[in-house]
């Protein structure tokens, strides 16, 4: 019962939906007992798997667990519950989320137009400067592939761009390649930096 932070005697005295439990959801809000895997399995008479929740054990101690509960198909036996400690994974996820939030804030305040392109050439992120230069919303920019024909990709002299920067970056792993382009409406924005 170390995982739950309780002595065995205390654990066996508690009810699965008792008010003593300090359980929170992933967003930090209190999880009501009707959302517990155990309560749902008992009420719905079916297995409920991999419900993620955190047990608050004290002001500085929270344990994240993944819970699976299933009815025991014997009269009077109730349900079986398994717990798995996922605290290290959740801490890593939270840290990654904070890093991503910081990166997005940095890119959003940049004076350069920045886009993020996935391996399928789809624009997955565009910062505020992209909106200003191209006069497109982020959603409009993100609905495009970076090499859509309407972009009319050219070099700085207005000639057709000789090489695909996306291919260069993904095959050579070199960064800092610049891609000037012409907006579909004829406006000529500054070049985009890939990498």
C-alpha positions in Angstrom: 0.0 0.0 0.0 3.1 2.2 -0.2 1.9 3.4 -3.6 -1.3 4.8 -2.2 0.4 6.2 0.9 -1.7 4.2 3.3 -1.2 1.4 5.9 -3.0 -1.7 4.8 -5.5 -1.6 7.7 -6.5 2.0 6.7 -6.8 1.0 3.0 -9.1 -1.9 3.8 -11.3 0.3 6.0 -11.9 2.9 3.2 -14.6 2.7 0.6 -13.7 3.1 -3.0 -15.7 6.4 -3.3 -15.0 7.6 0.2 -14.4 11.3 0.8 -11.0 10.6 2.5 -9.3 10.2 -0.9 -7.6 13.2 -2.3 -7.6 12.3 -6.0 -7.0 14.8 -8.8 -7.4 14.7 -12.6 -4.6 15.5 -15.0 -5.6 19.2 -15.1 -5.2 19.4 -11.3 -8.9 19.6 -10.5 -10.5 17.2 -8.0 -11.7 14.0 -9.5 -15.1 13.1 -8.3 -15.6 9.5 -7.1 -17.9 8.7 -10.0 -14.9 9.0 -12.3 -12.7 6.5 -10.4 -12.0 3.4 -12.4 -13.2 1.3 -9.5 -16.5 3.1 -9.2 -17.1 2.9 -12.9 -16.2 -0.7 -13.1 -18.6 -1.5 -10.3 -21.4 0.6 -11.6 -21.1 -0.3 -15.3 -20.2 -4.0 -14.6 -17.3 -3.9 -17.1 -13.5 -3.5 -17.1 -12.2 0.1 -17.0 -8.6 0.4 -18.0 -5.7 2.9 -17.6 -7.5 5.7 -15.8 -4.8 8.2 -14.9 -5.1 10.1 -11.6 -3.0 11.5 -8.9 -3.2 10.8 -5.2 -2.3 13.8 -3.0 -0.4 12.4 0.0 0.7 15.7 1.5 1.6 19.3 0.6 4.7 18.2 -1.2 3.9 14.7 -2.3 1.7 13.6 -5.2 1.8 10.1 -6.8 0.5 9.6 -10.3 -1.1 6.2 -10.9 -2.7 4.4 -13.8 -5.7 2.4 -12.5 -7.5 -0.6 -14.0 -10.5 -2.1 -12.4 -12.7 -5.1 -13.4 -15.6 -6.9 -11.9 -14.9 -10.3 -10.4 -17.4 -12.7 -12.0 -18.2 -14.4 -8.7 -21.1 -13.6 -6.4 -20.1 -11.2 -3.5 -16.6 -10.6 -4.8 -17.0 -7.0 -6.1 -14.1 -5.8 -8.3 -10.3 -6.3 -8.7 -8.2 -3.1 -8.9 -4.6 -2.8 -10.1 -2.4 0.3 -9.7 0.7 1.2 -11.6 3.0 4.1 -10.6 3.4 6.5 -13.5 4.9 9.4 -11.5 8.2 9.5 -13.4 6.4 9.5 -16.8 4.0 12.2 -15.7 6.9 14.4 -14.4 8.6 14.0 -17.8 5.4 14.9 -19.6 4.9 18.0 -17.5 8.5 19.1 -18.0 8.2 18.6 -21.8 4.9 20.6 -21.8 6.6 23.5 -20.0 9.5 23.4 -22.5 7.1 23.5 -25.4 5.2 26.4 -23.9 8.4 28.3 -23.4 9.5 27.6 -27.0 6.1 28.7 -28.4 6.3 32.0 -26.3 9.8 32.6 -27.7 8.8 32.0 -31.3 5.6 34.1 -30.9 7.6 37.1 -29.8 10.2 36.8 -32.5 10.5 39.5 -35.1 11.2 36.8 -37.7 8.5 34.8 -39.4 8.8 31.2 -38.2 6.9 28.2 -39.4 7.2 24.6 -38.3 6.8 21.9 -41.0 6.3 18.2 -40.4 7.7 15.3 -42.5 4.7 15.5 -44.8 5.5 19.1 -45.7 2.5 20.3 -43.7 2.8 23.6 -41.8 2.0 22.7 -38.2 2.8 26.1 -36.6 3.1 29.7 -37.7 4.0 32.5 -35.4 2.5 36.0 -35.2 5.0 37.4 -37.6 3.9 35.0 -40.3 0.3 36.3 -39.9 1.6 39.9 -40.3 3.7 39.3 -43.3 1.4 37.0 -45.2 -1.9 38.6 -44.0 -3.1 35.1 -43.2 -4.4 33.7 -39.9 -2.3 31.0 -38.3 -5.1 28.5 -39.1 -5.0 29.5 -42.8 -1.2 29.2 -42.9 -1.3 25.9 -41.0 -3.8 24.5 -43.5 -1.1 24.7 -46.3 1.8 22.6 -47.2 5.0 24.6 -47.4 5.4 24.0 -51.1 1.8 24.6 -52.2 1.9 25.9 -55.9 0.2 29.1 -54.9 3.2 30.2 -52.9 5.3 30.8 -56.1 8.6 30.0 -54.6 11.4 32.1 -56.0 14.9 33.1 -55.1 15.7 36.7 -54.0 15.9 37.8 -57.7 12.4 36.5 -58.5 13.6 33.4 -60.4 12.2 30.0 -59.7 13.9 28.5 -56.6 16.4 25.9 -57.8 16.2 23.4 -54.9 13.6 22.5 -52.4 14.7 23.7 -49.0 12.6 21.1 -47.2 14.5 18.3 -49.0 17.8 20.0 -48.4 17.1 20.3 -44.7 15.8 16.8 -44.3 18.5 15.1 -46.3 21.6 17.1 -45.4 20.5 18.1 -41.9 21.9 21.6 -42.6 20.0 24.4 -41.1 19.6 28.1 -41.9 18.4 27.7 -45.5 16.3 30.5 -46.6 13.2 30.3 -48.7 11.9 33.6 -50.2 8.4 33.2 -51.5 5.6 35.3 -53.1 2.2 35.4 -51.5 -0.7 34.0 -53.7 -2.1 37.5 -53.7 1.1 39.0 -55.2 2.5 40.4 -52.0 6.2 39.6 -51.6 7.0 38.7 -48.0 10.4 38.3 -46.5 12.0 34.8 -46.9 11.3 32.0 -44.5 14.1 30.3 -42.6 13.9 26.5 -42.5 15.7 24.4 -40.0 
